[in-house]
Amino acid sequence: MGLYGTQGVDPTVFDPFLENGIGAGKGSLQVPYDFDEAMFRQLLAVVIEQNFLRHGLDLK
């Protein structure tokens, strides 16, 4: 499964996920279908937070 919208984000924020089977490409992440659900939720939260920050928006 692909997640997009990661261009312009500091790639080091994804390091913990890359160590657990996530792949990375130009502005995208490749997530295996059998990826742990709890970790996937954490990954989505990081992607959303980073996009808010990148656009100068406050997440709270």
C-alpha positions as CSV (number, residue, x, y, z in Angstrom):
1,M,0.0,0.0,0.0
2,G,1.4,3.4,-0.8
3,L,1.3,6.6,1.3
4,Y,2.0,9.8,-0.4
5,G,2.6,13.4,0.8
6,T,5.9,12.8,2.4
7,Q,7.9,15.1,0.1
8,G,9.7,17.9,1.9
9,V,9.5,16.0,5.2
10,D,12.7,15.3,7.2
11,P,13.2,11.6,6.2
12,T,14.7,10.8,9.6
13,V,11.2,10.9,11.2
14,F,10.5,7.7,9.3
15,D,13.6,5.8,10.5
16,P,11.8,3.7,13.1
17,F,9.3,2.6,10.5
18,L,11.9,1.9,7.8
19,E,13.6,-0.5,10.3
20,N,10.3,-2.4,10.5
21,G,9.7,-3.1,6.8
22,I,8.5,0.2,5.4
23,G,10.0,1.2,2.0
24,A,10.6,4.8,0.9
25,G,10.5,6.5,-2.4
26,K,10.2,10.0,-3.8
27,G,7.6,11.5,-1.5
28,S,6.0,8.2,-0.7
29,L,6.1,5.3,1.7
30,Q,5.4,1.7,0.8
31,V,3.7,-0.2,3.5
32,P,3.3,-4.0,3.4
33,Y,-0.3,-5.2,3.8
34,D,0.6,-7.3,6.8
35,F,2.2,-4.3,8.7
36,D,1.4,-4.1,12.4
37,E,-1.8,-2.1,12.9
38,A,-0.6,-0.2,15.9
39,M,2.6,0.9,14.2
40,F,0.6,1.8,11.0
41,R,-1.5,4.1,13.1
42,Q,1.6,5.7,14.5
43,L,3.0,6.1,11.0
44,L,-0.2,7.8,9.8
45,A,0.0,10.2,12.8
46,V,3.6,11.1,11.9
47,V,2.7,11.7,8.3
48,I,-0.3,13.9,9.2
49,E,1.7,15.8,11.8
50,Q,4.6,16.4,9.4
51,N,2.3,17.7,6.7
52,F,0.6,20.1,9.1
53,L,4.0,21.4,10.2
54,R,5.3,21.6,6.6
55,H,2.4,23.9,5.8
56,G,2.7,26.0,8.9
57,L,-0.4,24.7,10.6
58,D,-0.9,23.9,14.2
59,L,-2.1,20.4,14.8
60,K,-3.9,21.3,18.1
